[in-house]
Amino acid sequence: MSRKSRAKKERHEAERKAAPPSATQRATRQSPYKMRLVADQIRGVSVNQALSLLKFSKKKAAVEITKVLESALANAEQAARANNESIDVDTLYVKTAIINEGPKLKRWMPAAMGRATPVFKRTSHVEIEVAEKAGR
């Protein structure tokens, strides 16, 4: 391995360790608009409060966002274990919750007079980062 590629690998590893724990779910089969309604409720809230809020929400998006949040929480615990650090789950909060638009599934619906109209079945990408509150 050359010196240049080794340095690049070490730099990439350092960036990965410095990045806050996060989780991503791609191509979730629900429209981004509906997902953002739920994501806006948990942004900036403690992880425990966010999980309880999502548990009692009636929206389908809450189920998908719960999966991503639990994954981000597990990633935070794993990163702390790998770095020989201790982490208190009660001090974690949702730093960012981003919902991006994924690929659209394009379908056609019959319309009047022999025409067809497009139907776009939208998908979403969910990204959640958790971080530790500094105040505690």
Residue, then its C-alpha position, 0 to 999 in steps of 0.5 A: m500500500s502506497r504512502k498516499s493511499r495509506a494517508k487517505k485511508e487514515r484521514h477517512e477513518a478519522e473523519r468517520k470517527a469524528a462524525p456524529p452517530s447516524a442512520t439512514q433508510r433509503a427508498t422508504r415507500q411513503s411521500p416525503y411530505k408525509m414523512r416530514l410532518v413526523a420528522d419535524q416533531i422529533r427534531g431537537v428533542s431528546v431520544n427518549q421523548a422522540l421514541s415515546l412521541l413516535k410510539f403513540s403517533k397514528k401516522k405510518a411514517a412514525v413506524e419507519i422513522t422509529k426504525v431509523l432512530e433506534s438504529a442511530l441509537a444503536n450506532a451511537e452505543q456501538a461507536a462508544r463501545a468501539n472507542n472505549e467510551s461510556i455513553d448515557v442514552d438519556t443525554l442523547y438528542v436528535k441532532t438532525a432529522i432530514i427527509n429527502e425525496g427518493p426515486k419515484l415509481k412511475r405508473w399510469m392510470p386510465a383516463a377519459m377518452g382513451r388517455a392515460t394520466p401519470v401517477f407518481k408513487r413517491t419514496s423518501h430517504v430518511e437520515i437521522e443523527v443523534a448527539e450528546k447534549a453538552g449541558r449535562 
